[in-house]
Amino acid sequence: DIYKANADGSSLRKLTSSPGYDAEATVCPIDGSVIFTSIRSGDLDLWRMDADGNNARQLTDTPGYDGGAFFSADCKKIVWRSSRPQGQDLDDYRALLVEHLVKPTRMDLYVANADGSDARQLTYLPGASFAPYFFPDGKRVIFASNYLAPRGPELDLFAIDVDGSHLERITYAGGFDGFPVFSPDGGWIAFVRRGASSYDAFVMPAAGGRQRQVTFSVRVARDVAWSPDGRQLTFGMETDSGIVPVVADVA
């Protein structure tokens, strides 16, 4: 289920109550509404609800997994990752879903209006493209992909225009680069990089330049987000007792 709390953890309240999976929630910075992935329709679809959890409405209804959605800065558009299997692959997907499992190996990106209308496929790449995030002006999307070596673990950051043109590679480090998000002022990009034995948070100037490591020897860092003042990163850190939220100073 999805919960909401103040930044210090107080006033915890539950926003969803349907059986099964409600997760992958992100928030519109203008009205506080929440977009999330839910299985309440019988499939893994995108839904949107008001900031208080009311008025939930379904945004996608094509068979397959839709998730990892983000709003554009003006909250007029959404971008997300999707696996849209067909034929035997769709049968296999549905069989796994009954067991509360998914195994998407092929994913592409989609964009739509914030109400789910005018949905269209953004990438047509082999392998898995995921973790999309709008540039501050809403004209491009940054994302992670292994399309250059679809059967391997090498993932880098790429950018693409919202009309599907001008695909550009952003990072070249070996291993995994993913989960990119822009700072509130649009000047920096935070992302996760896998090292020899850990996943850590990095930042780099949006205009290009030196990449700087923020966390060190974190077993797994994911779901990176900026604080409103751009001075800290929050992320989920894996511990022996589960995933816990952590805050790290950027400076």
BAFI-3210 file (N, C-alpha, C; in Angstrom, 3 decimals, decimal comma, padded with zeros to 6 digits):
// residues 251
n [1|2|3|4|5|6|7|8|9|10|11|12|13|14|15|16|17|18|19|20|21|22|23|24|25|26|27|28|29|30|31|32|33|34|35|36|37|38|39|40|41|42|43|44|45|46|47|48|49|50|51|52|53|54|55|56|57|58|59|60|61|62|63|64|65|66|67|68|69|70|71|72|73|74|75|76|77|78|79|80|81|82|83|84|85|86|87|88|89|90|91|92|93|94|95|96|97|98|99|100|101|102|103|104|105|106|107|108|109|110|111|112|113|114|115|116|117|118|119|120|121|122|123|124|125|126|127|128|129|130|131|132|133|134|135|136|137|138|139|140|141|142|143|144|145|146|147|148|149|150|151|152|153|154|155|156|157|158|159|160|161|162|163|164|165|166|167|168|169|170|171|172|173|174|175|176|177|178|179|180|181|182|183|184|185|186|187|188|189|190|191|192|193|194|195|196|197|198|199|200|201|202|203|204|205|206|207|208|209|210|211|212|213|214|215|216|217|218|219|220|221|222|223|224|225|226|227|228|229|230|231|232|233|234|235|236|237|238|239|240|241|242|243|244|245|246|247|248|249|250|251]
n.u [000,833|000,253|001,601|001,565|003,471|004,738|007,807|009,500|008,660|006,395|002,785|001,791|-000,132|-002,394|-002,934|-003,994|-006,125|-006,869|-006,843|-003,741|-001,141|-000,108|001,901|005,088|004,858|004,671|004,743|002,803|004,197|002,654|-000,166|-000,098|-001,192|-001,110|000,571|000,574|001,322|-000,942|-002,627|-005,302|-007,160|-006,909|-004,781|-001,423|-001,563|-001,398|-002,466|-004,108|-004,449|-005,981|-004,249|-005,022|-005,678|-008,137|-010,550|-009,500|-008,373|-008,179|-005,460|-004,150|-004,840|-003,988|-003,045|-000,362|002,627|002,672|004,542|006,597|006,142|006,425|005,621|005,737|007,405|005,444|003,260|001,583|002,101|002,920|005,385|006,466|007,576|007,044|005,926|004,702|003,612|002,875|000,926|002,318|004,040|002,414|000,590|002,365|003,090|000,634|000,254|002,356|001,559|-000,637|000,648|001,616|003,895|006,276|008,240|009,672|011,558|011,811|011,306|009,801|009,512|006,796|004,749|002,252|-000,675|-001,427|-003,789|-003,856|-004,616|-003,976|-001,812|001,379|003,979|007,350|010,031|011,651|013,360|015,733|015,972|015,817|014,375|014,044|013,140|012,431|012,605|011,458|013,146|013,673|012,343|010,452|010,739|012,445|013,455|015,168|016,697|017,302|018,982|019,675|020,034|022,125|023,500|021,590|021,335|022,982|024,364|025,042|024,127|023,302|022,837|020,579|019,230|016,295|014,260|010,830|009,357|010,482|012,871|016,429|018,138|020,413|023,457|024,359|025,923|028,920|030,131|031,259|029,051|026,176|024,126|021,511|018,090|017,753|017,268|016,285|017,549|015,720|016,164|016,920|019,588|021,238|021,788|020,831|021,742|021,927|024,674|026,272|028,914|031,847|030,903|028,621|025,750|025,613|024,801|025,168|025,957|025,706|026,481|023,771|024,346|026,512|029,684|031,910|031,286|030,107|030,522|028,150|027,231|028,777|029,715|027,132|024,853|022,569|021,179|018,298|015,397|015,885|015,635|015,376|015,737|013,535|015,096|017,324|019,653|020,008|019,832|017,361|016,870|016,139|017,590|019,093|019,043|019,862|017,431|015,591|014,334|015,128|014,409|016,773|018,749|021,051|023,627|024,294|026,417]
n.v [-001,202|002,381|005,068|008,209|010,838|013,402|015,238|014,639|012,204|012,122|012,132|009,930|008,464|006,269|005,802|004,079|001,192|-001,069|-004,593|-006,372|-005,225|-001,964|000,553|002,157|004,956|008,378|011,984|014,788|017,970|020,247|020,003|017,931|015,464|011,900|009,521|006,078|002,517|-000,149|-003,221|-003,463|-003,523|-006,003|-006,220|-004,920|-001,703|001,887|004,294|007,227|009,364|011,704|013,982|013,244|010,612|010,053|009,760|007,968|007,087|005,174|005,040|003,603|000,728|-001,360|-004,746|-005,976|-004,873|-001,738|000,860|002,748|005,531|009,075|012,528|015,362|018,542|020,540|019,035|018,278|016,190|012,659|010,105|006,758|003,341|000,354|-002,970|-004,733|-007,495|-010,034|-012,691|-015,867|-014,845|-013,052|-014,826|-016,152|-014,009|-013,442|-015,821|-015,747|-013,470|-014,304|-015,624|-013,526|-012,349|-010,824|-010,730|-008,872|-008,601|-007,181|-003,877|-000,773|002,815|005,049|007,914|010,286|012,393|013,849|012,775|010,326|010,248|010,314|008,526|007,249|005,305|005,803|004,853|002,409|000,082|-002,603|-004,932|-003,622|-000,605|001,863|003,590|006,382|009,992|013,301|016,006|019,331|021,224|019,713|018,745|016,693|013,354|011,596|008,442|004,993|002,278|-000,914|-001,335|-001,404|-003,695|-006,021|-008,489|-008,388|-007,073|-004,417|-001,159|002,109|005,705|007,491|009,957|011,316|012,970|014,058|013,382|011,112|011,352|012,087|010,427|010,076|009,218|009,351|008,514|006,518|004,672|001,468|-001,245|-000,622|002,158|004,108|005,184|008,109|011,496|014,907|017,812|020,221|022,797|022,186|022,037|019,895|016,338|013,510|010,104|006,485|004,349|001,270|-000,138|-002,113|-003,694|-002,506|-000,308|003,042|006,530|009,126|012,412|014,722|017,566|018,972|020,040|018,631|017,325|016,803|013,809|013,126|011,278|010,578|008,874|006,113|002,782|001,685|-000,903|-001,320|001,309|003,067|004,486|007,302|010,687|014,268|016,705|019,523|021,882|021,163|020,344|017,885|014,301|011,812|008,325|004,836|002,462|-000,691|-002,890|-005,353|-005,743|-004,964|-002,544|000,771|004,278|006,819|009,754|011,835|014,270|016,411|018,134]
n.w [000,000|-000,270|001,499|003,267|004,687|006,887|006,311|008,409|009,198|010,749|011,332|009,846|007,305|005,647|002,202|000,289|-000,017|-001,348|-002,193|-002,732|-004,955|-004,600|-005,465|-006,322|-006,349|-007,323|-007,095|-008,100|-008,272|-008,180|-007,458|-005,673|-006,300|-006,899|-008,839|-009,594|-009,584|-009,849|-009,082|-008,941|-010,985|-012,024|-013,642|-014,056|-013,901|-014,553|-012,220|-010,916|-008,132|-005,831|-003,578|-001,027|-001,263|-002,334|-005,069|-007,047|-010,270|-013,259|-015,540|-017,570|-019,665|-021,221|-021,741|-019,777|-018,057|-016,531|-015,212|-012,848|-013,226|-013,915|-013,404|-015,637|-015,090|-015,066|-014,630|-016,685|-018,377|-018,479|-018,050|-018,513|-017,858|-019,726|-020,283|-022,857|-023,596|-026,087|-027,596|-026,847|-024,953|-023,586|-022,427|-020,702|-019,057|-017,779|-016,403|-014,555|-013,175|-011,729|-009,737|-008,361|-009,484|-011,699|-014,698|-016,486|-019,370|-021,629|-022,126|-022,920|-023,291|-022,589|-023,257|-022,215|-021,906|-018,706|-017,788|-018,905|-021,546|-025,141|-025,292|-026,205|-027,685|-026,862|-027,091|-029,137|-028,670|-028,407|-025,629|-022,278|-021,455|-019,042|-015,948|-016,553|-016,796|-016,964|-018,629|-017,264|-018,942|-020,173|-022,731|-023,355|-022,395|-019,903|-019,330|-018,342|-019,954|-021,468|-024,126|-025,959|-025,432|-025,111|-023,761|-021,636|-018,472|-018,686|-018,269|-019,191|-019,033|-021,073|-023,338|-024,875|-027,281|-026,787|-028,974|-029,863|-031,238|-031,736|-030,039|-027,425|-025,875|-022,445|-020,202|-019,752|-018,164|-016,996|-016,141|-014,119|-014,575|-013,438|-012,677|-012,942|-011,842|-011,986|-010,284|-008,210|-009,296|-011,813|-012,514|-011,928|-012,113|-010,413|-009,875|-009,820|-009,427|-010,021|-008,306|-007,615|-005,510|-004,564|-004,726|-005,402|-004,864|-007,233|-008,513|-011,234|-013,320|-015,156|-017,602|-018,382|-017,367|-014,561|-012,805|-009,574|-006,614|-004,095|-002,039|-000,268|-000,557|-000,189|000,083|-001,592|-003,350|-004,154|-005,837|-005,875|-004,797|-004,802|-002,172|-001,524|-001,449|-002,820|-001,572|-000,436|-000,894|-000,946|-000,514|-001,012|001,042|001,188|003,883|006,414|007,603|005,757|003,275|003,890|004,347|003,596|004,134|002,471|002,404|-000,349|-000,856]
ca.u [000,000|000,944|001,439|002,018|003,913|005,536|009,215|010,165|008,076|005,190|001,470|001,717|-001,485|-002,487|-003,695|-004,641|-006,635|-007,295|-005,987|-002,678|-000,008|-000,200|003,282|005,744|004,142|005,352|003,817|002,787|004,629|001,718|-001,375|000,110|-001,801|-000,161|000,465|001,126|000,986|-001,853|-003,181|-006,715|-007,963|-006,581|-003,531|-000,573|-001,852|-001,180|-003,615|-003,826|-005,371|-005,742|-003,225|-005,559|-005,987|-009,466|-010,742|-008,560|-008,850|-007,263|-004,878|-003,776|-005,630|-003,456|-002,427|001,073|003,062|002,933|005,031|007,692|005,710|006,737|005,026|006,581|007,470|004,169|002,244|000,682|002,456|003,512|006,241|006,592|008,107|005,971|006,144|003,427|003,821|001,828|000,993|002,738|004,638|001,314|000,113|003,344|002,960|-000,573|000,466|003,191|000,806|-001,459|001,539|002,102|005,243|006,495|009,613|009,799|012,912|011,711|010,505|009,967|008,963|005,585|004,367|000,832|-001,168|-001,478|-005,008|-003,729|-005,010|-002,933|-000,643|002,122|005,261|008,456|011,222|011,506|014,728|015,862|016,320|014,964|014,511|013,226|013,521|012,404|012,358|011,443|013,967|012,854|011,499|009,457|010,944|013,251|013,352|016,373|016,288|018,330|018,717|020,740|019,722|023,343|023,856|020,332|021,416|023,982|024,030|025,527|023,078|023,758|021,806|020,358|018,195|015,567|013,201|009,515|008,803|011,219|014,065|017,660|018,608|021,769|024,027|024,799|026,998|029,712|030,810|030,897|028,106|024,798|023,746|020,057|017,233|018,151|016,274|016,825|017,400|014,603|016,501|017,253|021,006|021,977|021,126|021,242|021,487|022,528|025,699|026,757|030,348|032,284|030,104|027,578|025,049|025,722|024,227|026,076|025,358|026,492|025,825|022,871|024,982|027,690|030,805|032,411|030,339|030,603|029,882|027,530|027,238|029,895|029,547|025,754|024,585|021,671|020,512|017,317|014,330|016,551|014,861|015,996|014,985|013,077|016,141|018,403|020,864|020,084|019,182|016,760|016,844|015,903|018,819|018,853|019,716|019,506|016,028|014,715|014,626|014,828|014,723|018,001|019,025|022,475|023,959|024,900|027,699]
ca.v [000,000|003,667|005,884|009,588|011,333|014,619|014,972|014,085|010,906|012,231|012,173|008,851|008,069|005,311|006,376|003,027|000,085|-002,179|-005,772|-006,550|-004,328|-000,523|000,975|002,948|006,229|009,672|013,061|016,034|019,047|021,376|019,772|016,830|014,208|010,784|008,493|004,856|001,260|-000,949|-004,435|-003,497|-003,806|-007,338|-006,109|-003,882|-000,485|003,168|004,976|008,534|009,725|013,004|013,959|012,599|009,228|009,925|009,991|007,166|006,815|004,343|005,759|002,665|-000,497|-002,345|-005,860|-005,868|-004,116|-000,306|001,291|003,707|006,764|010,394|013,711|016,469|019,588|021,258|018,005|018,109|014,960|011,587|009,173|005,538|002,149|-000,601|-004,231|-005,047|-008,788|-010,542|-014,121|-016,735|-014,004|-012,519|-015,938|-016,356|-012,869|-013,609|-016,950|-015,253|-012,478|-015,063|-015,955|-012,231|-012,183|-010,337|-010,910|-008,156|-008,491|-006,202|-002,733|000,481|003,982|005,653|009,232|010,573|013,476|013,438|012,008|009,065|010,363|010,500|007,706|006,783|004,688|006,733|004,126|001,124|-000,387|-003,949|-004,943|-002,941|000,832|002,087|004,716|007,640|011,227|014,446|017,195|020,400|021,908|018,776|018,441|015,489|012,380|010,851|007,104|003,953|001,228|-001,847|-001,696|-001,645|-005,100|-006,397|-009,699|-008,203|-006,200|-003,061|-000,164|003,489|006,725|008,041|010,984|011,276|013,970|013,473|012,860|009,900|011,635|012,554|009,555|010,494|008,522|010,312|007,942|005,489|003,837|000,070|-001,655|-000,131|003,536|004,146|005,983|009,522|012,526|016,259|018,638|021,166|023,928|021,666|022,148|018,674|015,044|012,455|008,776|005,380|003,603|000,061|-000,337|-003,507|-004,452|-001,671|000,668|004,323|007,704|010,078|013,588|015,335|018,751|018,668|020,483|017,809|017,652|015,763|013,066|013,113|010,274|011,145|007,841|005,190|001,409|001,335|-002,192|-000,967|002,608|003,161|005,475|008,541|011,918|015,470|017,545|020,724|022,895|020,644|020,127|016,511|013,233|010,720|007,102|003,611|001,709|-002,063|-003,333|-006,731|-005,770|-004,491|-001,262|001,893|005,575|007,449|011,076|012,127|015,601|016,424|018,876]
ca.w [000,000|-000,338|002,687|003,190|005,986|006,858|006,005|009,588|009,492|011,562|010,671|008,861|006,959|004,549|001,096|-000,492|000,800|-002,202|-002,036|-003,696|-005,173|-004,843|-005,200|-007,364|-006,322|-007,447|-006,745|-008,864|-007,380|-008,207|-006,662|-004,736|-006,727|-006,904|-009,864|-009,020|-010,244|-009,027|-009,675|-008,571|-012,176|-012,476|-014,375|-013,481|-014,641|-013,899|-011,623|-010,323|-007,058|-005,212|-002,530|000,170|-001,566|-002,915|-006,502|-007,844|-011,624|-014,030|-016,667|-018,641|-019,620|-022,161|-021,006|-019,555|-016,878|-016,633|-013,908|-012,772|-013,889|-013,365|-014,011|-016,071|-014,061|-015,024|-014,359|-017,825|-019,063|-017,695|-018,769|-017,715|-018,502|-019,960|-020,980|-023,524|-024,264|-026,961|-027,887|-025,757|-023,909|-022,783|-021,603|-019,638|-018,146|-016,968|-015,492|-013,466|-012,402|-010,782|-008,626|-007,847|-009,997|-013,062|-015,150|-017,765|-019,924|-022,708|-021,708|-023,635|-022,616|-023,133|-022,758|-022,373|-021,079|-017,302|-017,554|-019,613|-022,946|-026,153|-024,943|-027,371|-027,390|-027,076|-027,532|-029,820|-028,516|-027,832|-024,211|-021,302|-021,199|-017,851|-015,085|-017,301|-016,054|-017,869|-018,462|-016,680|-019,919|-020,663|-024,149|-023,477|-021,310|-019,582|-018,902|-018,319|-020,940|-021,842|-025,503|-026,722|-025,163|-024,461|-022,943|-020,599|-017,345|-018,900|-018,436|-019,155|-019,154|-022,400|-023,427|-026,133|-027,387|-026,526|-030,220|-030,189|-032,023|-031,084|-028,970|-027,033|-024,738|-021,433|-019,388|-020,419|-017,177|-017,019|-015,112|-014,059|-014,266|-013,561|-011,808|-012,966|-011,504|-011,995|-009,085|-008,348|-010,158|-013,131|-012,802|-011,620|-012,251|-009,486|-010,412|-009,071|-010,167|-009,341|-008,269|-007,512|-004,542|-003,983|-005,543|-004,717|-005,512|-007,856|-009,130|-012,305|-013,873|-016,257|-018,841|-018,607|-016,497|-013,662|-011,986|-008,200|-005,776|-002,894|-001,000|-000,424|-000,062|000,142|-000,568|-002,688|-003,267|-005,220|-005,645|-005,479|-004,947|-004,232|-001,245|-002,224|-001,563|-003,639|-000,786|000,034|-001,626|-000,193|-001,305|-000,269|001,262|001,623|005,098|006,763|008,030|004,676|002,663|004,789|003,727|004,078|003,607|002,352|001,925|-001,672|-000,820]
c.u [000,867|000,584|001,992|002,398|004,589|007,004|009,968|009,582|006,808|003,931|001,358|000,259|-001,469|-003,392|-004,425|-005,081|-007,093|-006,359|-004,885|-001,746|-000,455|001,149|003,766|005,107|005,081|004,302|003,939|003,169|003,659|000,512|-001,242|-000,542|-000,720|-000,454|001,176|000,707|000,138|-002,331|-004,688|-007,631|-007,807|-005,317|-002,716|-000,680|-001,473|-002,504|-003,152|-004,875|-005,017|-004,741|-003,707|-005,944|-007,343|-009,418|-009,722|-009,161|-007,754|-006,780|-004,490|-004,615|-005,188|-002,790|-000,907|001,367|003,321|003,390|006,119|007,375|006,171|005,962|006,111|006,513|006,167|002,982|001,236|000,928|002,951|004,381|006,403|007,221|006,973|006,481|004,797|003,578|002,619|001,999|001,370|003,355|003,556|000,727|001,056|003,259|001,761|-000,439|001,332|002,420|-000,096|-000,651|002,142|003,558|005,206|007,960|009,791|011,261|012,952|010,797|010,837|009,278|007,741|005,393|002,885|000,522|-001,370|-002,757|-004,995|-004,086|-003,794|-001,658|000,054|003,478|006,389|009,704|010,828|012,891|014,742|016,215|015,324|015,337|013,554|013,746|013,522|012,104|012,427|012,559|013,080|011,932|010,441|009,641|011,764|013,011|014,714|015,938|017,489|017,973|019,943|020,640|020,978|023,869|022,686|020,393|022,404|023,544|024,458|024,350|023,690|022,571|021,783|019,315|017,561|014,522|011,841|008,813|009,553|012,481|015,249|018,020|020,075|022,223|024,632|025,966|027,645|030,413|030,375|029,924|026,762|024,765|022,238|019,395|017,617|016,992|016,969|016,611|016,267|014,908|016,915|018,726|021,800|021,114|021,693|020,908|022,191|023,512|026,116|028,266|030,671|031,383|028,952|026,923|025,087|025,124|025,336|025,280|026,282|025,761|024,948|023,482|026,192|028,832|031,116|031,284|030,914|029,808|029,387|027,517|028,336|029,558|028,157|025,401|023,664|021,073|019,539|016,249|014,896|015,634|015,619|015,112|014,577|014,144|017,347|019,688|021,055|019,428|018,547|016,730|016,536|017,192|018,480|019,694|019,304|018,041|015,081|015,181|014,216|015,170|015,907|018,154|020,526|022,678|024,643|026,273|028,809]
c.v [001,251|004,485|007,282|010,039|012,677|014,253|014,382|012,743|010,949|012,260|011,146|008,502|007,228|005,871|005,330|001,898|-001,091|-003,365|-005,794|-005,362|-002,904|000,064|001,867|004,338|007,415|010,773|014,232|017,179|020,233|021,150|018,602|015,525|013,159|009,866|007,252|003,663|000,419|-002,164|-004,521|-003,773|-005,248|-007,381|-005,001|-002,617|000,755|003,734|006,336|008,821|011,098|012,855|013,274|011,142|009,004|010,065|009,239|006,877|006,117|005,104|004,859|001,404|-001,527|-003,482|-005,745|-004,990|-002,654|000,186|002,338|005,044|008,010|011,460|014,586|017,562|020,363|020,326|017,838|016,797|013,927|010,737|007,950|004,418|001,149|-001,834|-004,656|-006,366|-009,177|-012,037|-014,950|-015,931|-013,416|-013,611|-016,192|-015,242|-013,053|-014,770|-016,538|-014,292|-013,146|-015,422|-014,694|-011,985|-011,522|-010,556|-010,202|-008,061|-007,516|-005,082|-001,544|001,591|004,504|007,033|009,438|011,877|012,956|012,694|010,668|009,119|010,579|009,741|007,220|006,250|005,640|006,028|002,816|000,490|-001,818|-003,852|-004,184|-001,470|001,176|003,317|006,044|008,835|012,391|015,434|018,326|021,109|020,997|018,339|017,174|014,591|011,725|009,509|006,178|002,870|000,335|-002,202|-001,958|-003,069|-005,725|-007,612|-009,563|-007,221|-004,752|-002,126|001,222|004,432|007,271|009,147|010,920|012,377|013,288|013,020|011,612|010,105|011,985|011,727|009,864|009,701|009,540|009,776|006,771|004,563|002,389|-000,269|-000,980|001,352|003,634|005,101|007,465|010,445|013,890|016,939|019,633|022,352|023,495|021,646|020,872|017,446|014,114|011,107|007,749|004,665|002,391|-000,008|-001,816|-004,318|-003,635|-000,808|001,995|005,442|008,619|011,293|014,083|016,566|018,367|019,040|019,640|018,256|016,509|015,130|012,871|012,114|010,903|010,135|006,829|003,849|001,148|000,070|-002,012|000,398|002,704|004,190|006,799|009,738|013,063|016,084|018,821|021,794|022,417|020,347|018,687|015,568|012,275|009,496|005,928|002,819|000,319|-002,380|-004,777|-006,851|-005,248|-003,168|-000,143|003,203|006,235|008,809|011,288|013,540|015,516|017,061|018,011]
c.w [000,000|000,889|002,440|004,596|005,801|006,668|007,195|010,014|010,314|010,695|009,550|008,593|005,689|003,452|000,264|000,424|-000,041|-002,005|-003,091|-003,798|-005,473|-004,483|-006,332|-007,481|-006,504|-007,415|-007,705|-007,937|-007,325|-007,309|-005,692|-005,140|-006,968|-008,080|-009,348|-009,859|-009,306|-009,812|-009,432|-009,763|-012,654|-013,307|-013,719|-014,333|-013,844|-013,416|-011,091|-009,260|-006,523|-004,066|-001,259|-000,068|-002,200|-004,437|-007,354|-009,210|-012,415|-015,263|-017,824|-018,518|-020,652|-021,384|-020,952|-018,362|-017,239|-015,270|-014,011|-013,385|-013,144|-014,122|-014,628|-015,004|-013,942|-014,801|-015,489|-018,566|-018,058|-018,627|-017,883|-018,541|-018,667|-020,667|-021,551|-024,292|-025,116|-027,158|-026,670|-024,620|-023,011|-021,893|-020,435|-018,602|-017,213|-015,997|-014,310|-012,569|-011,379|-009,547|-007,998|-008,247|-011,369|-013,403|-016,489|-018,197|-021,086|-022,226|-022,593|-022,859|-023,361|-022,519|-023,020|-021,676|-019,662|-016,940|-018,278|-021,082|-023,843|-025,785|-026,212|-026,929|-027,766|-027,608|-028,200|-029,842|-028,009|-026,351|-023,368|-021,198|-020,064|-017,103|-015,846|-016,402|-017,041|-017,565|-017,930|-017,666|-020,533|-022,096|-024,383|-022,265|-021,138|-019,014|-018,888|-019,327|-021,115|-023,322|-026,353|-026,536|-024,407|-023,557|-021,783|-019,526|-017,523|-019,166|-018,307|-019,257|-020,572|-022,302|-024,803|-026,126|-027,212|-027,806|-030,695|-030,988|-031,120|-029,851|-028,693|-025,821|-023,768|-020,614|-020,110|-019,430|-017,312|-015,903|-015,248|-013,723|-014,455|-012,595|-011,776|-012,607|-011,482|-010,646|-009,292|-009,254|-011,562|-013,457|-012,621|-011,878|-011,194|-010,124|-009,542|-009,974|-009,347|-009,446|-008,160|-006,591|-003,962|-005,052|-004,791|-005,550|-006,021|-008,313|-010,231|-012,810|-015,060|-017,601|-019,203|-017,728|-015,570|-012,855|-010,591|-007,363|-004,483|-001,746|-001,311|000,227|000,496|-000,617|-001,774|-002,405|-004,427|-004,861|-005,152|-005,717|-004,286|-003,160|-001,979|-002,395|-002,359|-002,892|-000,331|-000,966|-000,631|-001,095|-000,396|-000,166|001,785|002,848|005,378|007,171|006,953|004,103|003,614|004,068|004,410|003,413|003,569|001,841|000,567|-001,638|-000,234]
res [d|i|y|k|a|n|a|d|g|s|s|l|r|k|l|t|s|s|p|g|y|d|a|e|a|t|v|c|p|i|d|g|s|v|i|f|t|s|i|r|s|g|d|l|d|l|w|r|m|d|a|d|g|n|n|a|r|q|l|t|d|t|p|g|y|d|g|g|a|f|f|s|a|d|c|k|k|i|v|w|r|s|s|r|p|q|g|q|d|l|d|d|y|r|a|l|l|v|e|h|l|v|k|p|t|r|m|d|l|y|v|a|n|a|d|g|s|d|a|r|q|l|t|y|l|p|g|a|s|f|a|p|y|f|f|p|d|g|k|r|v|i|f|a|s|n|y|l|a|p|r|g|p|e|l|d|l|f|a|i|d|v|d|g|s|h|l|e|r|i|t|y|a|g|g|f|d|g|f|p|v|f|s|p|d|g|g|w|i|a|f|v|r|r|g|a|s|s|y|d|a|f|v|m|p|a|a|g|g|r|q|r|q|v|t|f|s|v|r|v|a|r|d|v|a|w|s|p|d|g|r|q|l|t|f|g|m|e|t|d|s|g|i|v|p|v|v|a|d|v|a]
***
